Amino acid sequence: MEPLIRDIILISPARRSTVLERIKSRFGRGSVAAGMQRIGVAPLAAEFMEVQSKIDEVTGFAHALWERHVRDDEMPQKVINVSRVNYLVGQVLNGGFLQFVRNSQWNRGFVDGVRSGLAAIGASEHLAVFEGAARLIDEAYASGAGKLDADKFTVALDQLEKEHLSNFKLGRRLSRSVDDDWRWGDRWQSVQILSARYIAGWRGVRRVPSTAYPAALDRLAAAIPDLAARRQKREEARPWEKKAIDRLVAQAGFGHIWYTGFNTREHNGRKVWCWNFTVGTTPGQGHHQAIFVDGEAIMFKGRTDEIVARIPTPEGTPGSGVARNEPQGEPGTEGPNIFIRIANP
């Protein structure tokens, strides 16, 4: 069945204002990677940066549609293919394969989407690693209610990576030399090279100036038959804490919030629940945390003590009578291997 949205709209290169585009402008003609190398960035790292900038355009388009209440199954399938692979790579690079398992909750539809994405871009070696890991996880769910022996899984995954992400196999797939200088992260990130080639083969992609981009996306979203009802339903269901985090992130000058999970944080000598989320569209670009204490919301840069933004939140004032949307139980008592996911949006 044809998706509701068939067009792909990206921002015209001449009007983009990303960091990489400014670097490219500074160093004149040539690729972003070439410019980065001239300022001392390692060639492979520079190449990955340029490749990621192309992927960010596509994932940014998907995220912008999602913000406009378009469901994944209503977007062009090739956009979802790139987005699913990008999510996998970001999770693996940030916290290993098991972080992907936790944050995706091993949702069958999402996992199948990653499989489809890897197959679509031609990443056969990475798909082989993914399938091997998936068998172990599926067996754990089937025989032990999802209780996976993390140590055994790590050993098995390491063997899968050594077998399928070898110099020879990756070199053959990428049509280039791959040697022992390629680190573990490089071997996973190399799948993004295939994603960028996949994107380069698309036909009919429409580009518009950055000033016209939001309106162009609004016109695409207007095809949703129940748009007003979706918008109202989503907003009514959002916890007040997320609305406060929206304001924190805006105050900090960021956007594109994606929630991961709860953990605990020490604040003024006591443990409190902490909301974890990322900002931006590049994997690993911006992990932040927020806590709600004494009628105030405070946003931190990652796990550091650096405060990025803070705002008053009357809902969180002791005695306000407003319910909190945080896990039950005392912070810090959830156990060392328990991950409590925060649903999006």
N, C-alpha and C positions, 0 to 999 in steps of 0.2 A: 504494500500500500504506500502511495506517495505521501511524504511528510507534509504537514500543513505549510511549513516554511521551506521553500526550495532555493531561494536566492541566498547567495553569500555576499555580504557587503563588508569591505575592509576600508581602512583609512588610506587615502592617497599618500604615497611615499613622500611627496614634496611637502606635505603638510604635517607629517608626523613630528612629534617633539620629544621622542624618547631619548634616553641617555645615549644609546648607541647611534641614533641619528645625529645627535649633536657632535658626537665623536667623529662620525663619518664626515660631517660638514667641516669640522676643524681641520681634518687631515686631507681634505680634497678628494679627488676621485679615487676609486678603488673600493674594495670591500671593507666592511666594518672590521673584519678579522685582520686585514692588513694594517689598518690604522691602529688597532689594539696592539699588534705585535711591535709597531714602531715606538710604542710607549712602554715596552718591556713586558707585556703580557705573553705568556707562553703560547706558541702557535696553536696547540690543540685546545687550550682553554679559550683562546680568542675565537676559534672556529665554533666551539660549543656556544659561546655567547651570541654569535651571529645567528646560528641555527635556532637558538631559543627565542630570539627576537621575532623570527618568522612564525614560530609556533604560538608565541604570546598573542600575536594578532588574531589568530584563529580562536584560541581559548578565550580571548577577550570578547570576541564576537559572540561566542556561546554563552559566556557569563552575562553579557549585556542582554541577550534574549531571555535568559533565565530570570534576570532581574525584572524583565517585563512580563513574567508569568508564562513564558513559553516552556512547555515540557520537553524533556530530552527526545521523546518519540515524535515530537512535532518539528524537530530541527533536521537539517540535512544530515544524513547518516555519516558522510565523510567528516563533517565537523565533529560529531560525537566520537568517531574513531580516533581523531587526533587528541581530543580532550581526555578520553579514557587512558590512552597511552601516556599522555603528559601527567595525569594524576598518578599513575603507577610509578613513573620515574621519580616524580617529586617525593612520593612517600618513601620509596626505597632509598633514595639518596639522603633523605632527612633522618630516617630511623630504621632502615632495613625492611626486608620483606614483611616481617611480622607487624610492622607499623601499618603497612597497607592492609593487612588482614584485619587488624583491629579497627582502623578508621573506616574501612568499607563495610565492616561487620560481616564480611564474606557474603554480602548480598548476592544472590544467584544472578539476578538480572545485571547487576553492575559487573560482576566477575565475567559473565558472558560477553559483556560489552568490551572489556579489556581484551579478551581473547579475539573478538572480531576486529578490534583495532590493530592489534599486533599482526594479525593475518593480513589485513587490508594494506598495511604499509610495507609488507614483505619482510617482517622481522622474525624469520623462522627460528633463529637461534634463541632469541629472547622468549619466543612463544614456547619453545621446548623447555626452557627453564621454568617458565610460568606453569606449564602443564604438569611438570614433574612435582613442583611445589604444591600445586592444587590437589594432586592425588593424595599427598600426605595429609593435607588439611581435611579433605573430604573423608578420608579414612578415620581421622580423629573425631570428626563430627558423628560418623556412623557408629563408631565403636566406643567412644568415650565422652559423648555429649559435648564435643568441642574441646576437650582437655588435651592439649598438644604438648608433647615433651619438647620444650623449646631447644634443649641442648642437642637432642637427636636430630631435630628439624634443621638446626643450623649446620650440623655436619653434612647432612644430606643435601642441603641447598648449596653448600660450598662445592660439593662434588658435581652437582648439576652445572654450576657456573663454570667450573674448570673444564668440564666436558664441552659445553656448548658455546661459551664465550671465550674460546681459545683464540690465540693469535691467528691461526690458520682459518678458522671458521669465520671470525669477524672480518678478517682481511678479505676473504672471498666474498662475503656478503656486501661489504662496503666498497669493494673494488679499490682497495688501497692497502698500504703497508700498515700492519698492526704488530707492535713488538712488545717486549717486556716493560717498556717505559709506560705503557698504558696501565693505569691503576684500576682497582676494582670499580670505582665510581665512573671512570672513563668508559669502561666496558658497558655499564648500564646506560650511561648517558648517550652512548653511540646510537642507541635506538632513535634518538631525536634527529640524527642525520637522515635516517630513513623517513621519518615523519616530514621533514622539510622537503625531501625529494617528492614525497607523495603530494604535498601541498602544491609544489611547483608544477605538477602535472594537471592541476585542476583547470578547467575551462569555464568561461562565463562568470568569473569572479568580478564583481562590480566594486570599483573604488570611488569613494567620495571624499571631499575635503573634510577635515576634522570638525569644522563648524557645522557641517550638514549631517554628520554621522548620527547624532542622537535622533534627529527627526526621521532619518531613513530607517532606523531601527524601530521607531514608533510606528511607522507605516507597516512594517512587516508584522509587528505584534497586533496591529489592528485587525488582522485576519482571524484572531481568536474569537470564537463566537460568544463565549461567556467571560470576556476579559474583566469586566467590572466586578463580576461575582468572584472571580479568582483573586483579584486584587484585595477586595474586602475581606475575603476569607483568610488570606495569608496575614493581613495586617491584624485582624482581630485575634488570631491565634498566637501571635508573637509575644513572648514574655516581656515584661517591662524592662528586664535587665538588658535584653537585646536592643531595645529602643535606646536605652542609655548608652550602650556600647556604640551604636550608630553615631551618637553625638560625640562620644570620645574620639572615635576614628576620624570624624569630620574635623574636629578641633585640631587633631594632629596632622591634618592634610593628606590623609590616606583614603582609600576606598577598597571595594571588592573584598568584603569580609567573608571568610570561610571558617566556620567553627569546626574544631576538632574534638576536644573533650575536657572534662573536669579533672583537676587534681587539687592538691592542697598547697597553701603558701603560708609562710610565717609572716605575721604582721603585728607589730607592737606586742610581741611576746605571746601571741596566740595563733593557732592554726585556723585558717578560713578557707572556704571553697573558692577556687580560682577558675575563671573561664578562659580557655585557651582558644586562640583563633589566629589566622593568618590574614594579611592584607596584600593586595596586589595580585597579579596573575602568574608571576614567575615562581616555579618551585623553590621553596626556601627563602623567598624574598623578604618576608616579614612576619616572624612569629611574635605574637604579643599575648599578654595576659591581662585580665581585669578582675578586680575584686570589689565587693560592695560592703563597706564598713562604715558604721556610725553616720548614716545618711549621706554617704559620699561614694562615688565610683572613681576608682583609680586605675589607670592603664599603664602597664609596665612594658618595657622593651624586653621581650622574651622572658627568661628566668632571672634577669638582672634586677637590681634595685633602682634602675633608671626610670623615673616617672616621665611618661610621654604626655599624658593629659589627665586632668581630673575635673569632675563636675559634681555639683550637689544632686542627690537623689532622695527626695522626701519619702519615696516609697520604701526606702531601706532604713529609715530612721526607726530606732527601737520604739515599739509601741504604736507604729503607724497602722497596724492591722492589715497591711498588704502582704499577701502570701509571697514567699520566696520560691523561685523556680530552680532550685538547686537540689542535689541528691539528698535523700533522707539519710539520717545518721550523722555522726560527728565527723568533721573533716579529719582525715588522717587515719581513719579506722577501716578504710575500704580494702586494705590488703595490698601487698606489693605487686601483684600481677593482675590486678583488676583495672580495666580501662572503662571509664564511663563516658560514652560518646555524647556530644551535643548535636542535636539534629539541626540541619539547615533548612530554611534560611534563618 
